[in-house]
Amino acid sequence: MKLYFKHFVLVIIIISYRSGHSKNKGLEWGDNSCYFDASVQALSTLKDFNANLSQYNPENYPPTSIYLNLINLINGKFTTDNEYLKSDYEIEGGISLRNFHLGFSQELSKEDEPTGQKDASEFILKILSNIEKQIPELRQKFEAQTKQSLQSIGIKGKDLDEAIQAQLNQLHDPFDKLNFFTLNSKECLNCKHLNEQTEPHRILILNFDSKEASDIKDLLKLNFRDSQISDYKCDNCHKNVTCNGTKKIASLPKYLIIHLSRNNVKKDATGSIIFDASGDPTYELISTPIFFAFEINLNNIKNILSNDIKKELTQKPLKYSLNAVIVHGGESVNSGHYWAYAKSNDPKDLGSWYLYNDQYISDAGKDKDLKPNSMIIKVMQTGLDNNVTGYPNATPYVLFYELAEVGKDEPNFDISWHTAMQNQLPQKLTQLKTSLQELKAKLQILQEKLGALRKKLG
């Protein structure tokens, strides 16, 4: 057991050493890739998500392995001292940064515009969806590799099965850090029947109801306010009636990604939608300034949390801390320019922010630095960004928050409404409960490895 502890400490030291960096590397602009560059910089701040994904050892499984390699490269691992990665830089197996970007660009494009500007929020959902589809296959590959390794040192039979299961139990689904549910309820005003359904989310989309300046907390209240729905067909009394509608956050993600939906359907003076020559609705970009903060305490926002979460928290803080911001400048989300602000992950550089404008990197200030010339503070306090030449009054578009505090106890990232919990509970219990038998299997493996090494050393 002492040997096991020494190995454990050594692994921790190595991981700590390799994870330190002051700022990410920039990405060379090309083929309208700014939405891609800004999104990847923001995704790099999802530390636990990326770490859990790397556990699956996804070799030869694009785009998962390419995504992880790219994150490592912009984190400054395995690269030269250059400040940015060129578009022809090989990420993996002959696939360059440009190849990877264009693959997604074409997936997101209309036929007539394969390399045009894209929506950053849409790209984030697309790349995450592609990665998630590979998780079952990656898990099977991990199991096969584990079995082969254990058999090579003589583990077999029941001991082999138990040892493999012990290793599988160490895998965490990375999407548990991103996925969350809302509890959507409709109460019939005729028969009082309550219809409740959970809806899964990966990004919280906040819509604008007016063009007046707003705070992010007010926008959250606006999107979770109660409403009345007319012409509702009740499942109980089977009548078309009016119902009361509510929506609440029913589970807490580790990372809360907020998309400020700035595309608004154009309407004429009568309120009718204006269509273009092709018969598609036309859109306008809402440039409303949205003020935001380094921290959001969801417990201070009324009517946003389900009753089950509120019972669990009992008035304790529920704080989310800002990690990254994607900004857009231009007349529509499919034109103009994207850039990002991201917070450093280096323990020696905590609280430092950097502006990533493709390959160009600038110091953007610190969390607690309230000086008026600090870039991140100006954007936060005005809701507008004038730090990139040529795009005056650009607006924050996607905000990345990380769960930082749930009361004074160890954060519980899976507080949720009971239906969501019932779906996840077996997996969570399996991950958290390591039996004595599994520990014995691990110790046996280590002892046999040590014995094999002693034989080789004579």
N, C-alpha and C positions, 0 to 999 in steps of 0.2 A: 504493500500500500504506500510506503514511503517513496518507492520508485515511481509509482503512478503519480504521486503528488509532485515530484520533481519534474516529470515530463509535462504535467499540467501547467506548472509555473513557467517552464521554458516556452511553451506554446503561447501563453499569455504575453510574455515579454516580446516574442517575435511579432505577434499580431499588433501589439502596441507600437512597436518600432516602425512597422511597415505602414501603419495607418496615418501617421503624422504628416501634415502638409499645411502650408500657410494659405494657399489659394489654388484653385483649379487652373488648368491650362486652357487657353482659348481655342476655338475651332475656326479654321479658315472658312471665310464666306465663299460660296459658289453655288450656282444653280438655284438661287433663291432659297438658301438653306438656313436663313436666320431663325425661322420658327423652330427648326430642328436643333440648332445650336443652343438657343435659349432654353428649350425644353430639357435637353440632356443636362445642362448645367443645373437646372432645378431638380431633376430626378436624382442627381448625384448626392443630394442632401438627405435622401431617404435611406439613412445608414442601416437601420435594422432590416428593411426590405431587401436591400442589396446584399447584406450579409447572409440572410436566410436563403436567398436565391443561390448564392455561391456554394451553399452546403451540398447542393445536388450534383456538383461537379459536372456541369453541362458541356462536356467536350463534344465538338462536332454537331452541335444542335443550334444552328442559327435560327432566329436572331438572338436567342438567349445568351449564348456564350459570347457573341459579338457585342451585345449590349454590355455585359459585365466587363469585357476587355476594354471597351470604350470608357466606361466609368473609371476603371483603374488607370487608364492612360491620362484622362483629364485630371485625375487626382494626383498625377505626377509619378505614378509607379511605372517602372520599366521603360521610361522614356528619357530622352536627352534633356538638356537644360533649356531647350527652346521654350519660349513663352506660349506658343500655340502649336497645334497639330495641323499639318497641311492636309488638303483635301485628298491627296494621293497616298497619305500615310496608311500602311497596311495594318488593319486591326487584327485580322485573323485569316489564315489560310488563303491568302491572295485577295481577300475582300478589303477594299480600302474604305476610308471614311466616306468618300464620295459614293461608292457603290452602296453602302449601307443607307445613306441618306436617300439616294435616288430610288431604292427599293420601296421605301415607305412613301416617297413623293408620288410615285406612280400608282400605288395602292389608293392614295387619297385623292387622286386627280380625276378630273373629267377627261374624256378622251382627247379633247382639243387643247389641253393645257397640262401636259405630263410633268413639267418642271416648274410650274408657277408657284407663287406664294400660297401657303396653306395655313389653316387655323391651328395654333399651337395646342389648344385644348383637345381638339379632335385627334391630333397626332399622339398626344399622351395616352388617350384612351386606346388608340390603335396599337401602339407598341406594347402596352400592358396586356391587352387582350391577346396579342400574338404570343407573348411570353406565357400567359396563364394556360393557354391551350397545350403547351408542351410539358407542363408540370407532371401529369400522369406518366408520360413516357420517360421523363427524366427520373422519376421515382423508381420505375421498373429497371432502368439502367443502373441506378445506384444500388438497388437490391442485388442485381446480377453481379456487379463488381465486388460488392461486399461478400457475397457467397463465394466467389472465386478466391478472394484473398484469404478468407477463413479456412477454406478447404486446403489451401496451399500450405497451411501450418498445422494440418491434421485435425481440425475441428469437424465433427460429423454427427449425424443422427439428430437426436433431440437437442443436444448442446448446440449444434449448428443452427437449428431453427430458432432457438432462444437468443443466440448471439446476434443473428440477423435482425430479429425483431427489436432487440435492444438498440441496434444501430439505426433502424428505421424510426424508432421513437424519438431519436435526437433531431430528426428533420422537422422543421417548422414550415408550414405553408406561408410563404412570404406575403400572400395576398390577405392573410389575416390582419396584417398591419394597415391595409388600405380599405378593405371592404367594410361597409356599415349598412344599417337598415334604418328606414323611417317607418313609423307606425301611422298608417293613414286610416282615419276613421270617418264614417258617415252615419249620422243619426237621423232617422226618418222623423220628421216633425208630426206625422200623422199617427204612427203606431209606436214611436220611440224605439224601434228596433235599431240596434247598433251593429254596423258592419265594419269589421277591422281586418286590415290586410297589411302585411309587411312588404316593403319595396326595397330591393338591394340597390346600393350605390357604390361607386368608386370615386366619383367627383361630385361635390355638392354644388349644384348650379343655382346661382342666385340671380333672379330676374329683376329688372328695374320696372317700377310702376310709375315713375315720374322722372322728369329731367332736372329736378332740384338736387343740389348738393346733399350728400348723405354720408353717414358714418357706417362702417362695416357692421357695427352692432345693430343699427337701425335697419339696415338691409336684411340682416338675419331675422329680426322681428317681423319685418314686412313679409318675408317669404314663408314664415311659419305662423302667420296670424290665422285665426279662425275665419271661416267663410260660410256663406250660404249658397247652396247649389240648387238651381231651379230645374224643373222637369226631370227629377231623379226617379228612376224606376226602382221601387223598394222590393227587395227579395222576400220580405215578410208579408206585407199587406198587398203587394202586387199593384200598387197605384203609382201614377206619376205625381210626385209630390216635391216639396222643397225639403232639403235636408241641411243639417249643420255639418260642415266638413272641417276636420282638424288634421294636422300633420306634425309629428314629433320625432325627434332623433331618438331611436330606440336602441342603438348600440354605439359604442365609442371606438373609432379607429385610432390607431397609434398616430397615423398621419392624416390630417384633414386637409384635403385639396379643395380649394374654393375657386370656382370659375365664375367670374363676374360677366354674365351673359350680356354683351353690349350690342348684339345684333337685334334690331327691332323691325318688325314687319311694317312697311309703309302703308298708311291709310289716308284716304281722302277726307274732305270736310264732313262727309256723312258717316265716317267710321268704316267704310268699305275698304277691303284690301286692294292695293294697287298692284296689278300684274304686269310683267314685261311682255315683249313681243312673242316669247316662247310659251307664255301662259304660266310662268313661274312667279311666285310672290317676289316683290322687290323689298330690299332691306336698307335700313339706314343704321349708321354706327352711333350709338349713344355715348357721348363724350362726358357724361356726368362725372365730376370728381368724386371719388370715394375715399374718405379718410380711413386709415387703418392703424393698427398698433402692433408693437412687438408681442403683446400678449392679449389673449381673449379669454375671459373667464365666463364659460357658458352658463354657470350658475347665476350669473348676474343678468341674464337675458331671459325675460319672462316667456312662458309658453313654448319653449323650444325643446325641452327634454320630456321624455315619457315619464309617467308616474313611477315606473319601476326603477329607472335610473335615479330619480330624485330621492326615492326611499333608500337606495344604496348609498348615496352621497351624504344625505342628511346635512345639507348646508355647507359641506366642505368645498374648498376651491376646486374648480375643474378648469385648469389653465392649459391653453394651447399657445406654444411659443413659435414665432415666425422664423422660418428657415430660408425661404426663397420667394422671390416675386418675379413673375414674367410680365413685361411691359410691352404694350403695342402702340405704335404711332402710325397714323395713316387714315385714309377715308373708309376702309373696310378691313375686316379681319383677314381677308384674302389678298390684301395689298399692303403697301407700306413696309414697316420694319418691326422686328421683334428683338428684344434684348432681355437680359435677366440680371437680377441682384441675388447673390447667394452668400450665406453666412459660412465662415470658415469652420472646418471640423478639427483644426489643430488645437490641442489643449493649451499650447503656448500662444495661441492667437484667438482665443475665445471672444466672441462678441464682435469680431471684425467682419465687415461686409465688403464685397467687391462687385463692381459692375462688369458684366461680361457682354461686350458688344462684339459678337463674333470673335475674331482673334485679338481684339483690343481689350485690355483689362485695366481697370482703374480702382483706386482705393475709394470706397464709398462711405466710410465712417464706422462708428461703433454703436452697439445697442444703446448704451447709456450716455452717448455723446450727443448733447442737445444743442451743439453749436449750429447756427443757422446755415453755415456753408457745408455741412455734412450732407452728401448726396441722398443717402437713404432716409435721413430725417426730413429733408425737404419734400421728397416724394410722399412720405407717410403723412406729413402734416398738411399738405396741400391737395393730395389726391391727384396731382399732375406731375409729369416728369419732363423737365426741360434740359436734361443732362446730355442728350445726344443731339448733335448738330443736324439740322434739317428736319427735325420732327418736334416742333414746339407743342407743348401741352399734350404730350402723349399720356396714356392712362394705364394704370395697373390692370392686368387682365386675368392672371391666375395667381392665387396666393397659396403657399405651402406652409401649413402649421403642423407642429409636432406636439403630441400630448406631453406636457412637462410636469404636471402636478395633479394628483387626485387626493386631496386632503394631505395628511402627514404620513400616511402609510405608503407601502409599495404600490405604485400605480397598477390598477387592474384595467387592462386594455379591452376587456371583453364583457364589461357591464352591458347588459342588453335586455331587451324585452324577452319574455319567456319563450316565445316561439322560436326566435333566432337562437336562443341559448340551447333549446332542445336539439336543434340541428347541429350545433357545434360541440355540445358537451362531451360526447363520447371521444372525439378526437382530442379535446383539451385534456381530459382525464388521462388518456393514454400517454400524452406528451409529458404531463406533469408527474405522473406516478411511475417511478422506477422501482421495481420490486427487488427484494434481496436476491432472488434467483438471477435477475439480470445483472446485478452488480457482481455476483459470483462468476457469471459467464465472462464479464469484462475482465475481471482479475485473472481468470484462467487464460484468457487470450494473451494478456500481458506477460504472464509467467511463461507461457509456451514460446512467445516471441523472444523473451530474455534467454530461455534455454537454447533456442536456435542460434542466437547471436553468440552465446558462450561456446557452442560447438564450433562455429565458424572461426572464432578467435583462438580455438585450441585450448 
